[in-house]
């Protein structure tokens, strides 16, 4: 069920659709020690998101990246 899970289940990480949309509309801003990748929308920089390395668990995002995702800090 490996490729099926990757194609359709968001709780196991990013789906193929998420990966395609991210590459097309987002610019990579950085990565954290856990391997999560952070993106910013090319047209609307206030829109930000993270692609998790593994299961989607927001509690594993470091505090500095949490502030960036929420727009509290710019860098």
Secondary structure, 3 states (H helix, E strand, C coil): CHHHHHHHCHHHCCCHHHHHHHHHHEEEEEECCCCCEEEEECCCCCCEEEECCCCCCHHHCCHHHHHHHHCCCCC
